[in-house]
Amino acid sequence: MNTAAEKNRNDHLFSNGKLFRILIPIIAEQILTALMGTMDIMMVSNVGPAAISAVSLVDSVNILFIQMFAALTAGGAIVCAHYVGMKDRENTVHAAEELLLIVLLISSVISVLFLLIRNPLLRFVFGSVDPDVMAGAETYFFYTALSYPFIALFNAGSSIFRAGENTRLPLRAAVLANILNIFGNAVCIFLLHWGVAGAAIPTLVSRMFGAFYVLYFLRKPHQTISITDYKSIRPDMNCIRRILSLGIPNGIENSMFQFGKLAIQSTVSTMGTISIAAQAMTNSLESLNGIAGVGMGIGIMNIVGECLGARRKDEAVYYIKKLTLVSELVVTFSCILFFLLTKPITALAGMKPESAAMCFSMMKWITVMKPLAWTLAFTPAYGMRAAGDVKFSMTVSCISMWVNRVALCIFLVRCFHMGPMAVWIGMFTDWSVRAVVFSFRFMHRKWLRHRVV
């Protein structure tokens, strides 16, 4: 006869095997995307400091909207996951259709608007940079703004697959799209010598490929969530409002986060190309050492959403605790690994010695501070958002980010004349504040009082 503990363990919605079959492809996809981003920077850095500065400055704008699209798709994925937990296939498919429609409309409007105002916008944000940097930024922004609808549809389609517990297909799509991007970069930068355009055009092509790939396979009828006729999709304002009620607070949180980074980047852009290049590489390496934790968070949203759709709140709590611990172990390992790789990577990237030394110094502090605060600052919040507790997360994150990351950074730069390290002091403070606040929120269980569907 099974003991009570064995019975409880066997009754979980997700066995350990199933849990990690869902999570590992998500983590691998996030790692792959970040690695390809670093390879992009390494390739562009061989064109010269002006080129890498142009790409890093424009990416600070691009990421603002890419993260906004990701937040909207997360809102739709949470709704889909709840319906999957309820075993309501009809509403699951309907929510997926409305998600695709709304992200296509929003991303297309933003893309057209930015193509019309791209040059004045860049001059307004980065007006003090070198003319060669600005010329490269205008070129890079033109092609990447064209790609907004495609990256939005790719994110939406991938989120729908994950909500249906199919995390392998988004990984496969990301692998193929990134291989296409890197191959295109190699040809356009090193063989055709197109400079910044050689990095931008393959990015556009690879994002188009990724969008068409996931939309094609989303039509296959044998899946948990299948959309067989895109032409028949019509707006349903009730469903769209439900998606936006989750997606907009997440989008505001992510957008404010990126606006804050943009404000910081504007400050860094006044420090010269040496500091800009060091900060760009440090940002990429810091993204890499935390990307597995981000992947865990994305997986937690789907897992917790399905648990709550099945009305199993205790399991939602259980999986947040379990996966937060796993995330902490993974982030600690990743921080140590990428610290050891910092010098070889900066050497391969052909960075100037001053930039490489500055990058190494910042990575040393990140390796110490990130395992102490980052996981509790972010991982449990993913699970609480899946329960519909998005406004609290938005409020805390925005306040902490603007006070700690932005205001503190600017204060240290202007009053104490600190270099890029001021960015990371603000970041460490932000992580610590969030870790305390979200830990208390999780323990008090107020986040479980929401109802998504």
Secondary structure, 3 states (H helix, E strand, C coil): CCCHHHHHHHCCCCCHHHHHHHHHHHHHHHHHHHHHHHHHHHHHHCCCHHHHHHHHHHHHHHHHHHHHHHHHHHHHHHHHHHHHHHCCHHHHHHHHHHHHHHHHHHHHHHHHHHHHHHHHHHHHHHCCCCHHHHHHHHHHHHHHHHCHHHHHHHHHHHHHHHHCCCCHHHHHHHHHHHHHHHHHHHHHHHHCCCCHHHHHHHHHHHHHHHHHHHHHHCCCCCCCCCCCCHHHCCCCHHHHHHHHHHHHHHHHHHHHHHHHHHHHHHHHHHHCHHHHHHHHHHHHHHHHHHHHHHHHHHHHHHHHHHHHHCCCHHHHHHHHHHHHHHHHHHHHHHHHHHHHHHHHHHHHCCCCHHHHHHHHHHHHHHHHHHHHHHHHHHHHHHHHHHCCCHHHHHHHHHHHHHHHHHHHHHHHHHHHCCCCHHHHHHHHHHHHHHHHHHHHHHHHCHHHHCCCC
